[in-house]
Amino acid sequence: MKVSEVGQIDSSVRWRLLLASATMLFVELALIRWAGANVVHLSYFSNFILLGSFLGIGLGFLIPAARGQWLKRWAPVPLALLVVLVREYPVQVRQSSSQVIYFTSVKTTGLPEWVTLPAVFLLTAVIMTAIGKIAADYFRRLPSLDAYRYDLLGSLTGSVSFALLSWLRAPSVVWGVLAAAALLILGGRRNTLRYGIPLTAMVAALFVETMTAGISWSPYYKIQLADPLISVNGIPHQSIAPLSALLQENSPYRQAYDRTPGNPHKRVLVIGAGNGNDVAVALANGAERVDAVEIDPRLQEIGAQLHPAKPYDDPRVHVHINDGRAFLERTNTRYDLVILALPDSLTLVAGASNLRLESYLFTQQAFEAARDHLAPHGAFAMYNYYRTSWLVDRFAGTLDDVYGHAPCMTTFGRNAAVLVAGMTTADQSCEQIWRPSGAVPAAASDDHPFPYLLHRNIPTLYLGVLGAILLVTLLSVRLTGVRIRSVVRYTDMFLLGAAFLLLETKNVINFALYFGTTWLVNALVFIGVLLAVLAGVEVRRRLLRVNQLLLQLLLFGALAVAWLVPAHAVLSLPFAARLAAAIALAFAPIFCANLIFSDRLALAPDPTSAFGANLLGALTGGALEYLALVTGYQALLLVVALLYLGACVAMRFTGRAATPVPDDTVAVNR
């Protein structure tokens, strides 16, 4: 074969690897969003799909080149099957537990969860195994670092593409069309019919969903409007009410004002403004300025269009599409009244399996931040359907600690309550003062932001699910014919993957605290992580050799600094300094870790299997993240350090058997 022909094939392989990697990440992100919107249980287990994706991609890379070609030929079938299954049997799960609270549907529909959830997980794994196999076959035809480079460029492309669709609020059919187009290109002409039929069925199912009356998509939810009821991800979430109903004597919307009769209520902050009910009530009580903070732009738009009182048209109202905690950290305004208005998000921060969008609003530090923004005789109010008395006690007990006295409590029905705390007891007028119903649970904190978790433990539900996932992983490795030896000899790569996933999660958590739990912050963190990893690859490609000991010392030094710098120290900095500190603390260890990983990949006799072992390690890291429910997030850095230490020790043994692979070597399948 001529050199020019080799160069053309080489270029084609690079771009197809980029497309395959972009498709992998795009499909993974789309499944996390879409499945969570249609199977409500997955709204609280977003890493359920993530772990299935890591399992699938890892298997796709570990399956030898000569095997598993049938997976590539039938790649779209499991994807179409999953979409059609979920569309035909939408699932709403009523999840109850004495250990953790879920804000779930009022009724159950669809197949039993013990059927649906395993089916979703296994289909996700098969989907990603097929796409991973396509990517792996291109990966092994290139020099290791060259292949890794294009894999990262593809991941960046997929991540940016999905972030752009989130910004545009594109409906699910658009996601399906883009994924189908990419898969048709990857399948080639010989598979046009075999790919075209299932992909057409998938796009048709998503088209029907998109054209359903009242359906729209925000960056967080699938929203269904049946005026006056607004449902998100299949759960009733908000109701647009006329002002007369909001101001009735028994209305919870009035309580913040009735319990603070001496308060002028001139400046009001509403966090969780939603469709505008609380904003309308604030205006009716004489507010001269209302800062309405809502994280979801679509919910605010619906209120602006449909609320009969037209609160968002009033010039006294200033709308802020932002995370409530982030707004508190940035504003210097003092308010007469701060209201947490039903801020239960019904979903998790993507990539952080236990952090909900509103979690940082309910920590002790958040309540202190709200207090610090009150006028001298101001008041704080919060209300919701809290489901259990211990959750009311947790929040009321935290307010008692923060304000130095018990708040007013007004109850409505079963565990629906309004809590109002004035700066002093003279600033609140209570018909009933909160008294604990039993032992008061400890306050949630910024390091342990799990207000809906009763104790510092891992609920048995989570343990059961994680145990089942790990068992399926072991069985899958055996059933697909992957040699355990091919994973064991890359123990260091496995541990590097587990450590990296935990480190990435810790960074997502930190940025959510520092800058808000918005979809944009989350997307920028993932893009930043990929850029830091890519920078490590580019540096390694330009070095003849690296000093592994020096890199390991730099990595553990960066982890030590991240451990020693407390979150509140970063949070107290001005915005520009906070951003610089957050970037340095987050990406310095990632850069060092990826230099170590890239060097090991360059020396691996079988880079594709090494990469597969790394992905299975990432799956394990996703399971280890649940340790934060016990330890808090800062302690995850200790787990990360232990995993990296184990990888460094294993590298001294497995690395000795590695044979350097020249980076300019090209393996061409003739």
Salt bridges, closest charged atoms under 4 A:
ASP10 OD2 - ARG14 NH1 2.42
ASP137 OD2 - LYS72 NZ 2.88
ASP137 OD1 - LYS133 NZ 3.26
ASP137 OD1 - ARG140 NH1 2.78
ASP146 OD2 - ARG14 NH2 2.43
GLU209 OE2 - ARG87 NH1 3.83
GLU209 OE2 - LYS222 NZ 3.06
ASP258 OD2 - ARG254 NE 3.16
GLU288 OE2 - LYS266 NZ 3.79
ASP291 OD1 - ARG289 NH2 2.99
ASP291 OD1 - HIS320 NE2 3.01
GLU301 OE2 - ARG169 NH1 2.94
GLU301 OE1 - ARG298 NH1 3.44
ASP314 OD2 - ARG316 NH2 2.90
GLU329 OE2 - ARG325 NE 2.93
ASP372 OD1 - ARG371 NH2 3.25
ASP427 OD1 - HIS377 ND1 3.18
GLU431 OE2 - ARG259 NH2 3.69
ASP446 OD2 - ARG325 NH2 2.91
ASP492 OD2 - ARG600 NE 2.40
GLU538 OE2 - ARG149 NE 2.74
GLU538 OE1 - ARG541 NH1 3.49
GLU538 OE1 - ARG542 NH1 2.79
ASP599 OD1 - ARG540 NE 2.85
ASP606 OD2 - ARG489 NH2 3.60
